[in-house]
Amino acid sequence: MDENSKKDAIKKLDPLQLCVTQEGGTERPFDNQYWDHKEEGIYVDIISGEPLFSSVHKYDSGSGWPSFTHPLKEDNIVEKMDHSHGMERIEVKSKNADSHLGHVFPDGPAENGLRYCINSASLRFIPKSELEAEGYGEYLELFK
């Protein structure tokens, strides 16, 4: 993603999306768009559109935020240590847009034991029925 495209995309964000993606903010639990969303599809970075997570790997962690057992495409995720708020956590960011997405914790249900706790405000959902039209047809395989 080039710098001008990123700047244009950032200008279109609402205040919460801007706070979360650019300032490392966190939205309120149980009061966000995707915490209990159950439709089949994929979640992409709200700025760059890079594929990040899938409904196939989504589960109810009870945290009030969308939670996933692992990323859809590992290469699109960057993890780094976060020592803010007196805690030691691993921050999750998108690779191309450098958007703050949330954090990953070692208390997940899958074989890897990870819970990717992600802010809805950093995501755009692409329903399974629109994957092809939106240019994400390669991910239709996940839903067979």
C-alpha positions in Angstrom: 0.0 0.0 0.0 1.5 3.3 -1.0 1.6 6.3 1.4 -1.0 8.3 -0.6 -3.5 5.5 -0.7 -3.0 5.0 3.0 -3.6 8.7 3.8 -6.8 8.7 1.7 -8.1 5.6 3.4 -7.3 7.1 6.9 -9.3 10.2 6.0 -12.4 8.1 5.6 -12.2 6.5 9.1 -14.7 7.5 11.8 -13.2 8.8 15.1 -13.3 5.3 16.8 -11.6 3.6 13.8 -9.0 6.3 13.7 -8.3 6.0 17.5 -8.0 2.2 17.3 -6.0 1.8 14.1 -3.7 4.8 14.3 -3.4 5.5 18.1 -3.6 2.0 19.5 -6.9 2.5 21.1 -9.4 -0.1 22.3 -13.1 -0.1 21.7 -15.6 -1.1 24.4 -16.3 -4.8 24.9 -19.7 -6.1 24.0 -20.4 -2.7 22.3 -18.7 -3.2 18.9 -19.7 -4.3 15.5 -18.3 -7.9 15.3 -18.1 -9.3 18.8 -21.1 -11.6 18.3 -21.1 -11.6 14.5 -21.7 -15.1 13.1 -22.0 -14.7 9.3 -19.5 -16.6 7.1 -16.8 -14.6 5.5 -13.5 -12.9 6.0 -12.3 -9.9 8.0 -9.9 -7.5 6.2 -7.9 -4.5 7.4 -10.2 -1.4 7.2 -7.4 0.7 5.7 -5.6 -1.6 3.3 -8.1 -4.4 2.7 -5.4 -7.0 3.4 -7.1 -10.3 4.5 -6.6 -10.9 8.2 -9.1 -13.3 9.8 -11.9 -15.7 8.8 -15.2 -16.6 10.4 -14.0 -20.2 10.2 -11.4 -19.4 13.0 -13.7 -17.1 15.0 -15.1 -18.2 18.3 -16.9 -16.7 21.4 -14.2 -16.1 23.9 -16.5 -14.3 26.3 -14.3 -11.2 26.1 -16.7 -9.0 24.2 -14.4 -8.6 21.2 -14.0 -10.7 18.1 -11.7 -13.5 18.9 -9.9 -15.8 16.4 -7.7 -18.9 16.9 -5.3 -17.8 14.2 -4.9 -15.3 11.4 -6.1 -16.1 7.9 -2.8 -15.2 6.4 0.2 -15.2 8.8 2.2 -12.9 6.5 -0.3 -10.1 6.9 0.1 -9.9 10.7 2.9 -8.4 12.7 3.3 -9.1 16.4 5.3 -6.9 18.8 5.7 -6.6 22.6 3.4 -4.0 24.2 4.3 -2.8 27.7 1.5 -0.2 27.9 -1.0 0.1 30.8 1.4 -1.7 33.2 0.9 -5.0 31.3 3.1 -7.2 29.1 1.1 -8.2 26.0 1.7 -8.9 22.4 0.2 -6.3 20.1 -1.2 -7.4 16.7 -0.8 -5.1 13.7 -1.6 -5.4 10.0 1.6 -5.7 8.0 0.8 -3.4 5.0 -1.3 -0.6 6.7 0.4 -0.9 10.1 -3.0 -0.7 11.7 -3.3 -1.6 15.4 -5.7 -4.6 15.4 -5.6 -5.8 19.0 -3.6 -8.3 21.0 -2.9 -12.0 21.1 -3.1 -14.0 24.3 -2.0 -17.5 25.2 -5.4 -18.6 26.5 -7.1 -19.7 23.3 -8.9 -23.0 22.7 -7.1 -24.3 19.6 -4.1 -26.5 19.4 -1.8 -23.4 19.3 -3.6 -22.1 22.5 -3.8 -18.5 21.1 -6.6 -16.0 21.2 -6.4 -13.1 18.8 -8.5 -10.5 20.5 -9.3 -8.0 17.8 -11.0 -4.6 17.7 -14.0 -4.5 15.3 -13.1 -0.9 14.5 -10.0 -2.1 12.7 -11.9 -4.5 10.5 -14.2 -4.6 7.5 -16.2 -7.8 7.0 -16.6 -9.4 3.5 -19.5 -11.9 3.5 -18.9 -15.2 1.8 -21.5 -14.3 -0.9 -19.4 -11.2 -1.9 -15.9 -12.6 -1.8 -15.6 -13.1 -5.5 -17.0 -9.7 -6.4 -14.7 -8.0 -3.8 -11.6 -9.7 -5.2 -11.2 -12.3 -2.4 -12.5 -15.3 -4.4 -9.4 -17.4 -3.4 -10.9 -17.6 0.2 -14.1 -19.3 -0.9 -12.4 -22.6 -0.4 -12.6 -22.1 3.4 -16.3 -22.4 3.4 -16.7 -25.7 1.5 
